[in-house]
């Protein structure tokens, strides 16, 4: 099933669907050395744990080295360099299995809207509904057979388990909206404060969901900046009303009603923001708040899945991607917020793909397949790709000689693959963090990827 055509989105949303592969500016001086003589290659070869398989099935014993990496962390992030490949999702599915089965993680958080996350959560907890249907309502990039496999696995894991031991699914983003938050905010107010329903409707009606994700985006991006600011005002009024309500007799939980209203506001604030002028993009503040709030609400250990640009623990991130002419500089992203809040109890594991094919172009119409060549010698991907195993897990905190420690501590330049990709302009796709070792605790490396396998009909 191809994603339907939607309008080109703002810079904020373009940033939302970034896929990041890692590169280091300090690698150029070492690139002329042979792989055998390169101390980084030697260190990687000595410390990388090879993955026996990249599909989601089979034993996950080869991921046992996750245990010393994760330790007692409350939140573990699994990043990815592209939203458009099959193996990046299936390998993370395997990592999720290990974290759930062996380490007791009980929430899978995703770079997906809160509203569609609620629908998936209710399915995996109760079994009511259809897995294919809830996956088909996710964001364009997640409507895949691999995502369907993950959702079905969570449901099977939960079958016959006590409610307090079931794995939950959290839509940890505000980049899109769905009908559920709007419908259930109104339901809650009608149940517990019917006298304020007209007051709610005055502000909820102008920002109401337009029936489908595509229709809502189509309507929103026709609004002028002034009109968008007015929509933010209405959304804020809705949140303030719900925040002031008591718990009451309703099938909607108060915490859910408050979160519904919060994420509605988050959507409108995120797209109204001028991201180039924002040192802390509001979208990533909402992501961090969603994860943090859910952790405090449930007490769960959480595995958070998103693009590397969101999951990196680096305190600042700079990125640029064609055709945008200038970089977005020194932004605090979700992982930076979470590292500041959780310290070493937030672990960031990045994923790097050496080469292959991706499915992209989600924002511009039906997606297309792009070929991503091996990285240039100036990129850290090149060094990571010279290891003897194509697919592996590497602990970046492993004991290392001085030259490797210097390499890990140096500023790192990253290659970005956004909605679309042009290999001829590869050098223009970039992201920078203060250091590789400061941004990621470990790396999952994939030698070759294939495009996302879109969700089949029926």
N, C-alpha and C positions, 0 to 999 in steps of 0.2 A: 504494500500500500504506500503510495507516494504522499508526502506531506503536501497539503493544499497550499496554493499561493497566498502569501500574506505580504503586506507592504514592507518596504525596507524600514528597519527599526532604527532607533536613536543610538548614539554612541554607548549609552548605558547598557542597552540590550546587546549590542555587538560585543561589549566586554563580557556579557553574561555567557556567551557561547564560545568563549575562547577555548582552544585546546593548546596546551603548552608542551614543548619538548625542550630539554635543558641544554644550555650551551655555556661555555666559559670563555671569557675574554682572555684569560691567562693561558689557555690551552695552545694558542698559536705558536708560542716559542717552543713547545714540546712536540708539535705536530710533525716536525721533520725527522724526529727519532723513529726508529722502527718500533712496532708494537712490543717486540721482545725486550727492547732496551728501555722502554718507557716505565718509570717507577710506578705511575698510576695504574697502568695495565697490569703490572705484576701484582700490585696490592689488590686490585679488583679480583684478579684470578685466584689469589690466595684466600679471599674472604667471601666471595660471592657463593651463595647457595643455589645450585641449579634447580630449575623447576622441571619436574618430570613431565608435566603436561600443561597446556594452556586452556583446555576446555574446562567446563564447570563440574564434570563428573569425576568419579574415582576418589581415591584416597587423597587427603590433604596433608599427609605426614611430611611431605617435602617442604611444607611451610612452617615447620616447627621452630625455625629461627625467628618467627614473629614473636614468640614468647619473650625472649630477652630484649627484643626491641620495644615491645609494648609495655612490659612490666605491669605496673598497676594503674596505667593511664585510664582516665575517665572518658576521654574522647580520642579516637584514632581516626585520622583523615586518610583516605585513599584518593589521591589525585589521579588525573589522567591528562595526556597530552592532546587528545582529540575526542570530541563527542561522536565521531563517526566510524569507529571500528568495532568489529565483533570481538576480537581477542582482549581488548582492553576491558570490556565489560565481563567477559567470562573469567578472566584471571582475577579480577576484583571479586567476582562471585565466589571463587575458590577461597580468597582471603577472608571474605565475610563468613564463609562456612567455618573456617578455622577459628575466627574470633568468637563466633557464636557457640560452636560445638565444644571447643577446648578452653576458651577463656571467659565464657559467660556473658558476652555482650548480648544485649537484649533490645537495642534499637538500631535499625538501619535508616540513617538519614540520607537524603538524596538532594541533588541540585534540581529540585522540582518544586512546583508551587505547593503551598500549604494545602490548598483546596483539593487538588487531585491526590495529594498524599493522604488526606483524610479518607478518601474513597478506597485507596489501596489498603490503608491500615484496617479499615472495617472488614475488608475482604479477608486479609490474612489472619485476623483475630477470630472472626466468626465463621468464615467459609461461605457466607451468603453472597450471592452475586456470581460474576464470571470473571476469571482472571484476564482473559483476553480483552474483555470489554474495558476493565479499569486501566489496563496498559494502553489501550487504544486512545484513551483520553489524556494521556500524559503529554508532555512537551514533544514537539516533532522528533527531536533527536533520540528520544527514549522509546519510540514506538517500534520495538524490535523483538525478534524471537529470543535474543539473549536476555532482555529485560523480562519477558514473559517467563523464561526459565527461572530467573531469580525470584519473582513473585510467587510462582508455584512452589518453589522450594521452601520459602518462608512459610507458606500455608501448610505444607506437609510437615514441617518441623513443629508447627504449633498444634497439629491435630492431637487431641486427647491430653494436651498439657494443661496444667492449672493456669488460670488467667494471669496470675502474677509471675508466671514463668514463660509467657509467650513473647515472641519477638514482635516488636511494633515497627511500623513504618512511618517515618516522619518526612513530610515534604518541607524541606528546610530552605525555602526561597520565596521571594515575592515577585519574581520576574513575570509571572502570569497570574491570572485570576480564573476562578471557576464559579459555578453557580452555588455550590455548597455554602461558602461563607456568607453570601448575601441572603440566601434563603434561611439559614439557621440563625443569623443575627435577628432577622425579623421575627422568626418563630419564638426566640427567647424573649424578646421585648413583649411580644403579644401575650406570652404565658405569664411573665412575672410583673410586667408594668404596662398593662393594656392602655392605661390612660396616657401613656407617652408614645403610643404607636404613630399618631399623626405627626408628632414632632420628629420621630425617627424618619418617617417617610419623606418629609420635606428635604432631608439631606441624603437619604438613601436612593431616592428615585433618580436624581440627576447622575449618579455614579453607577446605576444598576448594571448588571451583567447583560451584555447584548446577545445572549443566546448561544454563541459558540466562541471559542478562543479566537478564531480568525475574524469573526464579525466584530468582536470587542476591540481587537487591535486596529481593524480597519476604521472603526468609529473614532477611537482615541487619537490616532495619528492625524486625523483631520482637524483636531482642535488646535487653536492658536495657543502660544505660550500663556497668554492671559487667561484663556479658558481652562487650560491645564491647571493653572494656579487656583482657579475657582473650584475645580474638581477636588484639589487637595483640601481646600477649606471645608467642603462638604464631607469628605472622608474623615477629616479630623473631628468634625462635630459628631459623626456617628460613633467614632471611638470614644470620645469623651462621654457621650450618653451611656454607652455600654459599660464603660469603666465605673460609672457611678451607680450601677444597679447591684442589688443584693443577690445572693443565691436564692433560688426559689423553685417552685414546683414546675419543672420543665423536663422534657426528654433531652434537651440540650444542656450539657454541662456548662456551668458558668465559666470555667477556665477555657473551654472551647469557644464560647461566645466571645470572650475577650480576645482570644487569639484570632478568631475570624475577623473581628473589627480591626485588629492591629495589622493583619496582613493586607486587608483592603487598603488601608492607609499607606502601607509600605509600597504597594504597587504604584499608586498615584504619586507618591513622593519620589520614588526612584526614577520614574520617567520624566518628571518635571525638573529634576536636578540637572544643572550644568556640570557634568562630571569632570570636565577639564579644570574647573575652579574648586573642586571639592577635595581636600586632602584625605578625607575619610568618606568614600562613597556610601551613600545612605543604604543602598541595597545590601552591601556587605555588613553594615551594622545590623540590619534586620536579620541576616543569615546567622550571625553570631548570637544575637539575642534569642532567636528561635531555638538554636541548639542548646544554649545555656539554660534557657527557661525550661525546656523539655527535660534536661538532665536533672534540674532541681525538682521538677514536678514528679518525675518517675523514679529517680535514683539510679537509672540505667547507665551502664557503660554503652557508649554510642560509637558506631562506626559511620563516619561522614564521608560521602562520595561526591566529588565535584571536580571541576577542572583544576589543574595544578595552580593556576593563578589565584584561585580562591582558597585552596587548602594550604599553600605554603605558609610556614610559620614566620617568614621574613617580616620584619617590622615595617618595611616599605617595599613597594613594587612599582616599577616603571615599565610601561609597555607601549608598543606601537604596532599597528598592523595595516597593511594596504587595504583600501585606498586612502585611509586617513593620513593626512600629510604630517601631523605632528604627534609626538608621544604624549601619553598621559603619565605624568611624573609623580613619583614618591607618594603613592596611594597606600593607605592602610586597608588591607583586605581582610576577609573573614578569618583566615588562619592567623593573621597578625593579632587581631582582637582576641581570639581564643587562646593563643600562646600567652598573651599578657594576662588574661584572666586565670588560666589554669596552670601556667608555668610548664614544668616538665610532665604534667598530667595531660597535656595535649601533645600528641605525637603526629607528625606529618610524614606520610610515605608518598613520594611522588612516583609517577609512572613515566617511563621514557620508551618511545618506540624508535627503532633504528631506521626502518624503511617500510614501505608497503603502500597500501591503498586505503583511502578514507572516503566516506560518504559525507559530502558537505553541500553548502548552498541552501541551507534550510530557510534562511531569511529572504532569499531572492526568488523563490519559486520551488519547483520540484528539485530535489537534491541530485547531485551528480557525483561521479566517482573521480577522485583526484589521485594522481600518483605522487607519492612523497619519496624522493631519492635518498640515498644515504647522506648523512649530514656532512657538511664541510669540515675540514680538518681543524678549523678554529673553534669548533663546537665541542662541548663536553660530551654530547651524544656520540661523537666520533670516538673518543677515548673509551666510553662505556661500551661501545660496539666492538672494540678490539678484544674484549674478554673471550676466553675460550668457550664459554657457554653463551648461546644467543639469548636464552631466557633464564633470568635469575633474580634473586632477592639479595640486596647488598645493604648491610648495616653501615651507614656512614660514620657511626661512632666507634667502629672497630679500631683497635690499636693500629697506628699507622706511623711510618717514618716521617721525619721532619718535612721533606719535600711534599709528601702527600697532604700533611696537615696544612701546609701553606696553600696548596692548591684548593683544598676544601674551604679555607678561610678567605680566599680571594673573592672580589666581586664577580658575580656570575651573570653572563648574558644568556638569555634563553630565546629559542626560536618559537614563535607563535604561529599556529595555524588556526585561522578564524573560520568564519562561515564558508568562505571560499579560499582557494589557494592557487597560486601561480608559482611553479617551481623556478621560473626564470627570475623571480623577484625574491628568492629565498632569503637573501641577506636583509631584506626590509622587514621581515617578520621577526620581531624581537621583543624580549622582556628581560628586565634586569632586576636582580636582588643583591643584597649586600654580600651574601656569601652562600655557596652551595650548602655547606654544613650547617649554617644558621637557618636556612630555609627549609631543609628536609632532614629528617632523621634516618631515612632509608630510601632506597630506590628499588622499584620493580622494573626490570628491563625486559623488553620484548624485541626480539630480533626482526620480526616481520609481522605485519598486520594485514587483514583483509577487511573490506568494507562492511559496515553494519548490514545485517540481514533484516530487512524491514518485516514488520509484523504481517503475517499472511492473513488473508481473509478467512473468516469462519473459524 
